[in-house]
Amino acid sequence: MGISDMVIAVAILAAASYLLYISLWKKKGNCCGYGCSGGGCGKK
Amino acid sequence: MTAEALRKENIPAAEARVPQRGELRPVEKRTITVAVAGNPNAGKSTLINAIAGSRLHVGNWPGVTVEKKEASFEYAGARIRLIDLPGTYSLSPYTQEEIIARDYLVNERPDLIINVVDATNLERNLYLTVQLMDLGIPMVMALNIFDEAQAKGYRIDVGGIEKMLGIAVIPTSATKKSGLDELLKSAIATAKDPQGHLPQQLNYGEDIEMAADFIAGELIAGHPALIERYPRRWLLLKLMEGDGHVQKVTGFGGNLLEEALRHLKRAHGEDIEAVMAEARYALATGLTREVLQKPELPKTELTEKIDRVVLHRVFGIPIFLAAMWIMFKLTFDLSKPFADWIGAMISGPFKRLAEALLGAIHAPAWTVSLATDGVIAGTGNVLVFVPMIFAMMFFITFLEGSGYMARAAFVMDRAMHSIGLHGKSFIPMLLGVGCNVPAIYATRTLENPRDKALTALLVPLMSCGARLPVYVVFIGAFFPKHGGSVLWSLYMMGILLAIGMGFVFKKTLFKGEAPMFIMELPPYRMPSLRSLLIHTWEKGKHFLIKAGTYILAVSIMVWFLLNLPWGVEHKKDSYLGQVGAIVAPALKPLGFGTWEASSSLIAGLVAKEIVVGTMGEIYLKKEAANEAAKPSLGEELKEVGSSFLKAAGESAANITSTFGITSISAEEDAAKAAERSPLRAELKNQFTPLAAYAFITFVLLYMPCVVAAVAMVQEFGTWKWYGIAFGYQMFLAWGVACLVFQGGKLIGLGG
């Protein structure tokens, strides 16, 4: 695995981690539709 | 700014005049704040949407996660700010919604209230009206769903209501957008002359009024600041009711209050809150009798006729179970051909297209593997189940919209009481069938913290949509002939175990009786196709968002974990494989003690759909490159179109032949399915049917996903309940899956 491969791999993993962080933790997941009018889903 | 200062700045007197206390600026020069209040199901949201449309801004009430809708707009030269209060049946401080609505009205004092009243359910809605009138805020009543009331033959004396309550009453139909202009005009007229539109003070009866007068005298003499600060009538009645919150903030109570209530208690009993509620109901009933004439019905209404059957003491629960079975059967039959089609497209044309694109840009070979064996095998195998999710959401929406779901909660009321809850707790649990996360948030509608915590602990046992892909891939592989029944058995297992665990919790963590609750049963309605489609989309779209966000992210991570350390020969030696191998022995008694199964279950801790995605990444072998066999783009597109039409035909045939998935030749179908869905074919080599059922049972029951964990922590402000849920569910999942596998082996169902 060359340097360029490592850079690409780290970039992809960083992007995936960021995506996981914002979608899972920061946005508290995704509401599945039910009860949203009742205020669920962790909207801020 | 003082008058002297104004003179110095040479500001014209007319413009510079500072409004005196109690005097409002003309409506043309200020924003009219309108609070929209009403019962749940009175059409409040529809009314606000119809008035505000795209101007509606959705946020949250401060400090809580209850949704707050707000809209500002100009109408007839006036600037109006609409605030949507949570739907409540009363202003008693028991639920979060009631507290929010009450606090807003008492502390923020909007210019007026639009009180949305369901004309088809006048008496019950007037209970809240009576409480709103106590606040002394100018009010306009939107007599909503008026068209439906008329269609039912109800004759409502609108003028009579206006006269008796002293407020403007406007018949509206939010769904047909009728009466909305009149409502807004009336709101502006009320805001222009608030003193002329104050609601009448309703008489609660001699004894209550006498006590109220006594307290009023004491307050005026000893606590004038309180009278200034709070709506007087409301304050008096709340003090009499013994409202803990009001007594605490006012510091009024003790002997003076006892003296005021002495006669009232002697005449009506100790529970003054109940006396007041009775008085309000009496007012609502009396008013309804005066203004509403219902037609004499020669025969029972349709709703009552249906209810006699579906709410039957004996047949109610079997009917509910049958309705659920039909729903799952239809879901499976309708969507399976489309799921197969998407599976075939993803593993065929899309995979080849991704390979071709990455080859064209000379991407490193491992990125091609990441795209095809990671992203496409992972996310793609989850996307296959989009048709199932949407089909199920469609049927659930139909049952909700038709009014049956409320009946389901009603028939389950007795079973719920056996576990120390009431039927109202079954509603969040039913919502959990769609997704556990909003179901956990929905527990906030329950009054007492004990019910909330117990319901939230049981909600994850309800089989959510995220688990559906796992079931379906295993059902497709092992039980294609009995898809609907196996699916139904899993959902029922979740409900029965929830009842069982509820019983255990009642005896241990949550001792005590369930409070009584009156459940509302809306009339049966045929939901419109438009509303069905909108709500289905609202519920299902989040599955697509999940697929594009954290399922995609986890698929990428799983690929790396399956390919690290770099250059690893066998997936078993990868990081994920090594962790899976450590966990595998614990799963051996359950029939699936392989590193592949345990690795998939570990990845599924994030979200349960990921179990399937990870299996796709682990089990699917890399296909040998065969350039010669690759079809051209034109052939690929032709295949996409023709196979879609074939899937649509199969789906229609399944539905029209009643429950006809079995009408397809099972052998032929299995062979084709293996070709179309390589994951299913591979699973058949890895699991026995009994082990497969034990595996899906484990997936149904093992720990709530990370998002559900976040929801529980957010809702209860502690990790305690999630910790308990995690612990008991892991134990339960292991125990039940073990029972299924070992019990099945014992009775000769294979191994």
Interface residues (C-beta under 8 A of the other chain):
Chain A: M1 S4 D5 I8 A9 I12 L13 A16 S17 L19 L20 I22 S23 L24 W25 K28 G29 N30 C31 C32 G33 Y34 G35 C36 S37 G38 G39 G40 C41 G42 K43 K44
Chain B: S45 V58 G59 N60 W61 V64 T65 V66 E67 P86 P364 W366 T367 L370 M393 P428 L431 G434 C435 V437 P438 A439 I440 Y441 A442 R444 T445 C464 G465 H535 E538 K539 G540 K541 H542 F543 I545 K546 T549 Y550 L552 A553 V554 I556 M557 F560 W566 G567 V606 V706 V707 V710 A711 Q714
